[in-house]
């Protein structure tokens, strides 16, 4: 005989912890197509390291996020946007290079 549940589990993101819904910038301005030549608008969707930011961070709708990604890739190909950030130093601590064990002498 199954037990009856007296207490229901609370789901995250319920009434107590709602997250503010971001609206798509392009939908607000009624932009149909995103131009790869508009570099100033595209920089908003690229991180400092040069990665394309996700929808969760940018707040763009699915349709416009796909267009942003395509536009960023085209702008990179045309050398309007960099593939990686300039002058970023490599990490000094943490992992070593693949072949370097550090404890062996050759």
Secondary structure, DSSP 8 states (H G I E B T S, - for coil): -----SS----TTSSTT-------HHHHTT--S--TT-HHHHGGGB-TTS-B--HHHH---HHHHHHHHHHHHHHHHTTSS-SS-TT-----SS---SS--SS---
